[in-house]
Amino acid sequence: MNGSSDTQLHRYLNYGWLRGFSVIPSWGARIEQAWWDYHPDRMREEVALARQVHANCIRLWIEFSAWMAAPARVEEAFMDAVAAIHEAGMKTMPCLFNRWHDPDWDYGGTYTEQLFGNWEPMLGYVCALVQPLATDDRVLAWDLCNEPMALVLSTEAEKREVEWLGAIAGAVRQSGAQQPITIGTMIRSIDVFAPLYDVLCGHPYAPDSAGLDESIDRLKARAERYKKPLLVNECIPGALDDEERARVARLYTERLSAAGFGWMGWALREGSAISTRRDRYDRNGINYQGFHPFFRKDGTLRGGLEFLTEKPAIVAPWEEGSNKANAGDGR
């Protein structure tokens, strides 16, 4: 399917103003638990933290396996979460599926075996979430999937994954979505999924300045190649040491904003899922110690991140005093 669409809402040529966080609510050790044990008050408490550092968007993770257990209840919780984010002054970027898996402390998602089964239930889930929000200004974009695995289409699994996401994209568009479609890919996967995007997306996680500069060059090259805007909806290596984490966070937030891609950090608050716990970090960090939260359990910023409380130079196009020329409003 061609990646172009008739989207009318939130079409921007430049996303340098994008500032936010990828979120699995802190009480969820797995994505499903976050929705089965949904807490409206705690959700509002958590997203309010993001506004302390001038965030304008929350990438909200959900998954078919969460919805299938209790569709009506999970849909109600999801709509409440969108409302909570809006009440806090931000837009929502729903992330509909997850394909990143940890071998030790996996937090769920879609597995390769499922790609070879019947997709119809999954497409029904997509329509159930998208249709009520298809023309809703509170949704910035639809992220079809976090970090699909296909790289070069050399295996049947990779080919199947691309076909599956093509079907998901089709369901989003057939549901009438007027917001752009993106996919939360690692940089090396952009070429595989480029036809499906309205807005390209990359996840840079290089641990040092030189690696980040190389990542930015690669992202710019792909934006030019495909003549599509690009945003970053997950980034910044984790670290057990707070000051080291703050150093790399400053590096990423400044350079990605200047490059016109913006940034959405992983993750918002210390919690139950892997990489949000000090004792269950992943390998995606400084010295392979991927402890990623920006806020501690008690709701305070980790040390050294106080610079994020300073008002950013460029704000989102819908915020008061926004500079639409700098924001690259393409509507």
DOVOBA-146054 format. One record per residue (C-alpha): residue number from 1; residue in three letters; chain; x, y, z. Coordinates in steps of 0.1 Angstrom, whole numbers, plus 2048, in hexadecimal, padded with zeros to 3 digits. Layout:
{NUM,ALA,A,{X,Y,Z}}
...
//
This chain:
{1,MET,A,{800,800,800}}
{2,ASN,A,{80C,823,7F8}}
{3,GLY,A,{817,836,816}}
{4,SER,A,{806,856,80B}}
{5,SER,A,{7E3,85E,819}}
{6,ASP,A,{7C9,879,81B}}
{7,THR,A,{7D2,882,83F}}
{8,GLN,A,{7C7,8A5,849}}
{9,LEU,A,{7D0,8A6,86E}}
{10,HIS,A,{7F3,8AD,87B}}
{11,ARG,A,{806,8AC,85A}}
{12,TYR,A,{828,8BD,861}}
{13,LEU,A,{847,8C0,84C}}
{14,ASN,A,{85E,8C3,86A}}
{15,TYR,A,{85A,8B4,88D}}
{16,GLY,A,{876,8C6,89F}}
{17,TRP,A,{85C,8D1,8B9}}
{18,LEU,A,{853,8AD,8C2}}
{19,ARG,A,{85A,8A6,8E6}}
{20,GLY,A,{84C,88A,8FA}}
{21,PHE,A,{84E,866,907}}
{22,SER,A,{846,843,8FF}}
{23,VAL,A,{830,835,91A}}
{24,ILE,A,{826,813,928}}
{25,PRO,A,{815,81E,949}}
{26,SER,A,{82C,817,966}}
{27,TRP,A,{815,7FD,976}}
{28,GLY,A,{817,7E6,958}}
{29,ALA,A,{833,7CC,958}}
{30,ARG,A,{824,7C2,936}}
{31,ILE,A,{810,7D7,91D}}
{32,GLU,A,{7F1,7C3,925}}
{33,GLN,A,{7F3,7C9,94A}}
{34,ALA,A,{7F4,7EF,944}}
{35,TRP,A,{7D1,7EC,935}}
{36,TRP,A,{7C1,7D1,949}}
{37,ASP,A,{7CA,7E3,969}}
{38,TYR,A,{7C4,806,95B}}
{39,HIS,A,{7C3,822,974}}
{40,PRO,A,{7B4,843,968}}
{41,ASP,A,{7C2,857,985}}
{42,ARG,A,{7E4,848,983}}
{43,MET,A,{7E5,84E,95D}}
{44,ARG,A,{7DE,873,963}}
{45,GLU,A,{7F9,874,97D}}
{46,GLU,A,{812,865,965}}
{47,VAL,A,{80B,87A,946}}
{48,ALA,A,{80C,899,95C}}
{49,LEU,A,{831,891,962}}
{50,ALA,A,{838,895,93D}}
{51,ARG,A,{82B,8B9,93E}}
{52,GLN,A,{844,8C2,958}}
{53,VAL,A,{85E,8C0,93C}}
{54,HIS,A,{848,8D0,921}}
{55,ALA,A,{83F,8B0,90F}}
{56,ASN,A,{825,8B4,8F4}}
{57,CYS,A,{81F,88F,8EA}}
{58,ILE,A,{81C,86D,8FA}}
{59,ARG,A,{822,84E,8E6}}
{60,LEU,A,{80A,836,8F7}}
{61,TRP,A,{810,811,8F3}}
{62,ILE,A,{7F3,7F9,8F0}}
{63,GLU,A,{7F0,7D6,8E1}}
{64,PHE,A,{7D8,7BE,8D1}}
{65,SER,A,{7DD,7A4,8ED}}
{66,ALA,A,{7D2,7BE,907}}
{67,TRP,A,{7B2,7C7,8F3}}
{68,MET,A,{7A8,7A4,8EB}}
{69,ALA,A,{7A2,79A,910}}
{70,ALA,A,{787,7B5,915}}
{71,PRO,A,{782,7CB,8F6}}
{72,ALA,A,{768,7E3,904}}
{73,ARG,A,{77A,7E8,925}}
{74,VAL,A,{79C,7EE,915}}
{75,GLU,A,{78D,805,8FB}}
{76,GLU,A,{77E,81A,917}}
{77,ALA,A,{7A0,81B,929}}
{78,PHE,A,{7B2,825,909}}
{79,MET,A,{79A,841,902}}
{80,ASP,A,{79E,84D,926}}
{81,ALA,A,{7C4,84D,922}}
{82,VAL,A,{7C1,862,902}}
{83,ALA,A,{7AA,87A,916}}
{84,ALA,A,{7C4,87B,933}}
{85,ILE,A,{7E0,884,91B}}
{86,HIS,A,{7CA,89F,90B}}
{87,GLU,A,{7C1,8AD,92E}}
{88,ALA,A,{7E6,8B0,935}}
{89,GLY,A,{7EB,8C5,915}}
{90,MET,A,{7FA,8AB,8FE}}
{91,LYS,A,{7F2,896,8E0}}
{92,THR,A,{7F2,870,8DE}}
{93,MET,A,{805,85A,8C6}}
{94,PRO,A,{7F6,837,8CA}}
{95,CYS,A,{80E,81A,8C5}}
{96,LEU,A,{7F8,7FE,8BA}}
{97,PHE,A,{80F,7E0,8BB}}
{98,ASN,A,{832,7D7,8C9}}
{99,ARG,A,{84B,7C0,8B9}}
{100,TRP,A,{869,7C6,8D0}}
{101,HIS,A,{86E,7A9,8E8}}
{102,ASP,A,{886,7A3,904}}
{103,PRO,A,{892,77F,909}}
{104,ASP,A,{891,781,92F}}
{105,TRP,A,{876,79A,93A}}
{106,ASP,A,{860,79F,91C}}
{107,TYR,A,{843,7B8,91F}}
{108,GLY,A,{82E,7A9,904}}
{109,GLY,A,{822,7B2,8E1}}
{110,THR,A,{81E,7A0,8C0}}
{111,TYR,A,{834,781,8B9}}
{112,THR,A,{841,774,898}}
{113,GLU,A,{82A,755,899}}
{114,GLN,A,{80C,76C,89A}}
{115,LEU,A,{815,77B,879}}
{116,PHE,A,{80E,75A,868}}
{117,GLY,A,{7EB,757,877}}
{118,ASN,A,{7CA,768,870}}
{119,TRP,A,{7CD,78E,871}}
{120,GLU,A,{7A8,796,872}}
{121,PRO,A,{7A5,798,898}}
{122,MET,A,{7C3,7B0,898}}
{123,LEU,A,{7B3,7C6,87D}}
{124,GLY,A,{793,7C7,891}}
{125,TYR,A,{7A7,7D4,8AF}}
{126,VAL,A,{7B7,7EF,899}}
{127,CYS,A,{795,7FA,88C}}
{128,ALA,A,{787,7FB,8AF}}
{129,LEU,A,{7A2,813,8BC}}
{130,VAL,A,{7A6,828,89C}}
{131,GLN,A,{782,82F,892}}
{132,PRO,A,{777,843,8B1}}
{133,LEU,A,{796,858,8AD}}
{134,ALA,A,{79A,85A,887}}
{135,THR,A,{793,87F,885}}
{136,ASP,A,{79D,888,8A9}}
{137,ASP,A,{7B5,8A5,8AD}}
{138,ARG,A,{7C3,895,8CD}}
{139,VAL,A,{7D5,87A,8B9}}
{140,LEU,A,{7F5,886,8A9}}
{141,ALA,A,{7FD,867,895}}
{142,TRP,A,{7F7,841,894}}
{143,ASP,A,{816,82C,89B}}
{144,LEU,A,{80E,80A,88D}}
{145,CYS,A,{829,7F7,89F}}
{146,ASN,A,{847,7FA,8B5}}
{147,GLU,A,{867,7ED,8A5}}
{148,PRO,A,{85D,7D3,88C}}
{149,MET,A,{879,7BB,885}}
{150,ALA,A,{87B,7BA,85F}}
{151,LEU,A,{89C,7C7,850}}
{152,VAL,A,{8A2,7BA,82D}}
{153,LEU,A,{884,7A3,825}}
{154,SER,A,{89B,785,823}}
{155,THR,A,{884,76E,837}}
{156,GLU,A,{860,764,835}}
{157,ALA,A,{85B,773,857}}
{158,GLU,A,{867,795,84C}}
{159,LYS,A,{851,795,82D}}
{160,ARG,A,{834,78A,842}}
{161,GLU,A,{83A,7A7,85A}}
{162,VAL,A,{83A,7C0,83F}}
{163,GLU,A,{819,7B2,831}}
{164,TRP,A,{80A,7B2,854}}
{165,LEU,A,{813,7D7,85A}}
{166,GLY,A,{806,7DF,837}}
{167,ALA,A,{7E4,7D0,842}}
{168,ILE,A,{7E6,7E4,863}}
{169,ALA,A,{7EC,804,850}}
{170,GLY,A,{7CF,7FC,839}}
{171,ALA,A,{7B8,7F7,857}}
{172,VAL,A,{7C3,818,866}}
{173,ARG,A,{7BB,82A,845}}
{174,GLN,A,{79B,818,83E}}
{175,SER,A,{790,822,861}}
{176,GLY,A,{791,846,855}}
{177,ALA,A,{7B0,852,867}}
{178,GLN,A,{7B9,875,85E}}
{179,GLN,A,{7D9,875,872}}
{180,PRO,A,{7FA,869,863}}
{181,ILE,A,{807,846,866}}
{182,THR,A,{82A,83E,873}}
{183,ILE,A,{83C,81F,87F}}
{184,GLY,A,{855,81F,89C}}
{185,THR,A,{872,810,88A}}
{186,MET,A,{897,80C,891}}
{187,ILE,A,{8A9,821,877}}
{188,ARG,A,{8B5,803,863}}
{189,SER,A,{891,7F7,85D}}
{190,ILE,A,{884,818,84E}}
{191,ASP,A,{88C,80D,82B}}
{192,VAL,A,{877,7ED,82E}}
{193,PHE,A,{858,7FF,83B}}
{194,ALA,A,{85B,821,828}}
{195,PRO,A,{83D,81B,811}}
{196,LEU,A,{826,818,82F}}
{197,TYR,A,{82F,838,841}}
{198,ASP,A,{820,85B,83E}}
{199,VAL,A,{83B,867,856}}
{200,LEU,A,{85C,854,859}}
{201,CYS,A,{868,84A,87C}}
{202,GLY,A,{88A,83F,88A}}
{203,HIS,A,{896,833,8AC}}
{204,PRO,A,{8BA,83F,8B2}}
{205,TYR,A,{8CB,830,8D0}}
{206,ALA,A,{8F0,836,8C9}}
{207,PRO,A,{903,839,8EB}}
{208,ASP,A,{919,857,8E1}}
{209,SER,A,{91B,877,8CE}}
{210,ALA,A,{92B,869,8AF}}
{211,GLY,A,{912,84D,8AD}}
{212,LEU,A,{8F5,865,8B1}}
{213,ASP,A,{902,87C,895}}
{214,GLU,A,{905,85E,87E}}
{215,SER,A,{8E1,854,887}}
{216,ILE,A,{8D5,877,87F}}
{217,ASP,A,{8E7,876,85D}}
{218,ARG,A,{8D6,855,855}}
{219,LEU,A,{8B4,862,85F}}
{220,LYS,A,{8B9,881,84A}}
{221,ALA,A,{8C3,86C,82C}}
{222,ARG,A,{8A3,857,82E}}
{223,ALA,A,{88D,876,832}}
{224,GLU,A,{89D,883,812}}
{225,ARG,A,{89B,862,800}}
{226,TYR,A,{876,85C,806}}
{227,LYS,A,{86C,881,806}}
{228,LYS,A,{858,87D,827}}
{229,PRO,A,{85B,88E,848}}
{230,LEU,A,{86B,87B,865}}
{231,LEU,A,{867,87A,88A}}
{232,VAL,A,{877,867,8A7}}
{233,ASN,A,{85E,858,8BF}}
{234,GLU,A,{876,843,8D4}}
{235,CYS,A,{89A,84B,8DD}}
{236,ILE,A,{8B6,851,8F6}}
{237,PRO,A,{8CB,835,905}}
{238,GLY,A,{8C4,82C,929}}
{239,ALA,A,{8DD,82C,945}}
{240,LEU,A,{8DE,821,969}}
{241,ASP,A,{8F2,840,972}}
{242,ASP,A,{8DB,85E,973}}
{243,GLU,A,{8F5,878,969}}
{244,GLU,A,{900,863,94B}}
{245,ARG,A,{8DC,85F,941}}
{246,ALA,A,{8D7,885,944}}
{247,ARG,A,{8F6,88B,92E}}
{248,VAL,A,{8EA,876,912}}
{249,ALA,A,{8C6,883,915}}
{250,ARG,A,{8D2,8A7,910}}
{251,LEU,A,{8E7,89C,8F2}}
{252,TYR,A,{8C9,88A,8E2}}
{253,THR,A,{8AE,8A4,8E9}}
{254,GLU,A,{8C3,8C1,8DC}}
{255,ARG,A,{8D0,8B0,8BC}}
{256,LEU,A,{8AF,89F,8B2}}
{257,SER,A,{89B,8BF,8B7}}
{258,ALA,A,{8B5,8D2,8A3}}
{259,ALA,A,{8B4,8B8,887}}
{260,GLY,A,{88E,8BD,884}}
{261,PHE,A,{884,89A,890}}
{262,GLY,A,{87A,8A2,8B4}}
{263,TRP,A,{87D,888,8CF}}
{264,MET,A,{867,871,8E4}}
{265,GLY,A,{87B,860,900}}
{266,TRP,A,{878,83D,90D}}
{267,ALA,A,{86A,83C,928}}
{268,LEU,A,{857,854,93D}}
{269,ARG,A,{856,845,961}}
{270,GLU,A,{868,82A,975}}
{271,GLY,A,{850,80D,976}}
{272,SER,A,{84A,7E7,972}}
{273,ALA,A,{855,7DF,94E}}
{274,ILE,A,{878,7D6,944}}
{275,SER,A,{88E,7F5,93E}}
{276,THR,A,{879,809,956}}
{277,ARG,A,{887,7F6,973}}
{278,ARG,A,{8AB,7F9,980}}
{279,ASP,A,{8AC,7D4,986}}
{280,ARG,A,{89E,7CA,964}}
{281,TYR,A,{8B0,7E0,94B}}
{282,ASP,A,{8B4,7D7,926}}
{283,ARG,A,{8D4,7D9,912}}
{284,ASN,A,{8CB,7F9,8FF}}
{285,GLY,A,{8DE,811,914}}
{286,ILE,A,{900,81F,91F}}
{287,ASN,A,{916,801,928}}
{288,TYR,A,{8F8,7EB,91D}}
{289,GLN,A,{8E5,7F7,93C}}
{290,GLY,A,{8C4,803,92D}}
{291,PHE,A,{8B2,812,94B}}
{292,HIS,A,{89D,82C,939}}
{293,PRO,A,{884,840,94F}}
{294,PHE,A,{885,866,951}}
{295,PHE,A,{871,867,971}}
{296,ARG,A,{876,853,991}}
{297,LYS,A,{85A,83F,9A2}}
{298,ASP,A,{852,85D,9B8}}
{299,GLY,A,{84D,873,99A}}
{300,THR,A,{86D,887,99D}}
{301,LEU,A,{885,88C,980}}
{302,ARG,A,{8A4,877,980}}
{303,GLY,A,{8C3,88C,989}}
{304,GLY,A,{8D1,8A2,96D}}
{305,LEU,A,{8B1,8A4,959}}
{306,GLU,A,{8A7,8C6,966}}
{307,PHE,A,{8B0,8D6,945}}
{308,LEU,A,{891,8C7,937}}
{309,THR,A,{87B,8DE,94C}}
{310,GLU,A,{888,8FC,938}}
{311,LYS,A,{86E,907,91E}}
{312,PRO,A,{878,8FB,8FB}}
{313,ALA,A,{881,914,8E0}}
{314,ILE,A,{867,905,8C8}}
{315,VAL,A,{845,8F9,8D4}}
{316,ALA,A,{82B,8E3,8C3}}
{317,PRO,A,{816,8F3,8A7}}
{318,TRP,A,{7F6,8F2,8BD}}
{319,GLU,A,{806,902,8DB}}
{320,GLU,A,{802,927,8E3}}
{321,GLY,A,{81C,93D,8D3}}
{322,SER,A,{827,921,8BB}}
{323,ASN,A,{83C,92A,89D}}
{324,LYS,A,{82C,917,880}}
{325,ALA,A,{849,920,869}}
{326,ASN,A,{861,90F,880}}
{327,ALA,A,{849,8F2,887}}
{328,GLY,A,{846,8EB,862}}
{329,ASP,A,{820,8EA,862}}
{330,GLY,A,{818,8D8,841}}
{331,ARG,A,{7F2,8D9,843}}
//
